[in-house]
Amino acid sequence: MNTFVEHIVIEDGRRGGRPCVRGTRITVGDVLGWLAGGMSEAAILADFKELTAEDIRACLSYAAAEMDHASVTVAA
C-alpha cells in the first residue's frame, strides 16, 4: 500500500490538478523543489506550519511511486 494516500490529493481546480498536500495548496512539486534546493525538513516545517514531517515523507513517497514506471523520458 502506498504511504502517501492519506496525505496527497489531486482535485480539479486546485493548483491546476497537481498533487497537493491534503488541506493545503502546497504541491508535491513545491516540497520536492524546496528539498532539492537545499532546504532541510526542519526549515520547511518552520516556514510552513500547516505541513508535518509525515506530509514531507508522503511527497517523497508519491514522487517515488510516480517514477516507478517502465519508461522515463529524459530531456535532451
N, C-alpha and C positions, 0 to 999 in steps of 0.2 A: 504494500500500500504506500502511496506517495505521502510523504510527511508534510507537504505543503497545502493539502486540500482544505484545511480549516483556516488557513491564513491568506491564501491568494484567490482572488476572484476576478472574473472578466465580465464586465457589464457594458452593454451598448450605451453609448452616450457618456461614459466616464473615461476620460483620458483617451478618447478615440478607440475604445475597445481593447486597450493594452491591459495586461495583467497588473492588478494593483493589490496592495496590502489591504485586506478587508477593513472597511470602515474609514479608509483614508483615500486620498487622491495620489498617494505615493506609489509610483510604478516599480515593478521588479527592476526595470532598466535603470531607474533612478538609484536604487540601492546598489545595484551592481556597478554603476558608474562611480558612485562615491567610494566603494571599496577599491575599485581599480585605480582610482585617482589617489589612493593612499590614505583615505580616512579610516580610522580604526572603528571597530564596532562601538567602543565607548564614546567616541566623538559623534558618531551618528545618533546614538541613543541620547546624548546630551543635547544635540541640536533639534531632534525630532522626538519630542516627549510622547507622541502618540504611538511610536514604534516600540517593540520589545525585541529582546535578543532572539526569541523564537521566530518573530517576523523576519529578521535578517536571515536566519538559517532556512526559513521557508523559501525566501527569494533564491538562495543558493541552490536549494533542492529543486525548485521549479526550473531554474536555468539548466541544471544538470539533466533533468528529465527531458527537457526540450532538445538538448544536444544529443540525446541517446537515439539517434536515427541512423538508418543505414547509409545515408549520403548527406554530406555537408558541403555547401557551396562556399568556396574560398574566393574572395575578391582578388583580382589581379593587381 
